[in-house]
Amino acid sequence: MSNVFREFLQKVGSGNHTAENLTRLEAATATKMMLLGEATPAQIGAFLIAHRIKRPTGEELAGMLDAYDELGPKLQPIAFARPVIVLGLPYDGRTRTAPIAPITALILAASGQPVVMHGGDRLPTKYGLPLIDIWQGLGVNWTNLSLTKTQQVFEQTGIGFVYTPEHFPLTNSLWEYRDQLGKRPPLATMELIWCPYAGDAHIIAGFVHPPTEAMFQVALTLRGVTKFTLVKGLEGSCDLPRDRTAIIGLSSSASQELERLHLVSREYGFTTKNLPLGTNEELVADMQQVLVGNPGELMQTALWNGGFYLWRSGICPDMRSGIIKTEELLTSGAVAAKLQELSQAVNSVSAAAFQPA
């Protein structure tokens, strides 16, 4: 048993009236001790559920990010014209609505905006459809790449994927705890704003509950992050909803206050419903139709999201021109060509990895 970790557990697990928040350093130390297995299984399980009940603070999230920065992987800086967008989406995937993030990443990369994504396989607590399965359905298998090979693909195509089971195996031991607890611990919140890129980055993260947005803002500000976008998106993702107003917080260089943006899809000519999630095969088939510019509900989702992110990244001057640009990229075949380029790059470095020396 670790007496140091026991002290952290006593602080967060003392109940509503006497529980204390951890300092940033304490949160970083506790996270490292869990990742390195220096705390006992009983201590780790108790800490994760007690910390969830207490609720994390922005300072604690900053400390947890410090630990991930120290122990985790990072793609290395590349001299892109724009800061790299890092998309933070829930690791436990989607169960209700069709995701669009891989198409959004391809749209951005086809426009010269690099993107990094991160995540793993089907994970607790939702065990929903993860990004890695969607990419595989589109012909891009990130699971066989080392971090060095992923770096090569990133440099060639402007898209990178940090696959945590391979690139950050220290996190693997914690997933059993998360499954047995049946509730997301604060680690699941922190992962959304983790940045596995060592250069100039623009963090874009989804959230569900308004207090999470405030925690994100505090954590990112403490860590000196000045470029971020926080989206009350579909199932906590970065995907903009169409069935309700999209509520978005934009970092402001002029002040520490978030600029608030409210977007209504019908004001831009879109229907006000989200495409339900069917099977992975159905989703991939719908995405293939989007890639050739065919109309449909998922195409509307792609235009809605592409328009926003092309504007937010500075490629287009406003939402409407971003939507027009997105449609041009899809109907011209530029996005499909980017997918083909990405698939070929991944296959090429994968084949090279298995060639005998």
Secondary structure, 3 states (H helix, E strand, C coil): CCHHHHHHHHHHCCCCCCCCCCCHHHHHHHHHHHHCCCCCHHHHHHHHHHHHHHCCCHHHHHHHHHHHHHHCCCECCCCCCCCEEEEECCCCCECCECCCHHHHHHHHHHCCCCEEEEECCCCCCCCCECHHHHHHHCCCCHHHCCHHHHHHHHHHHCEEEEEHHHHCHHHCCHHHHHHHHCCCCHHHHHHCCCCCECCCEEEEEECCCHHHHHHHHHHHHHCCCCCEEEECCHHHCCCCCCCCCEEEEECCCCCCCCEEEEECHHHHCCCCCCCECCCHHHHHHHHHHHHCCCCCHHHHHHHHHHHHHHHHCCCCCCHHHHHHHHHHHHHCCHHHHHHHHHHHHHHHHHHHHCCCC
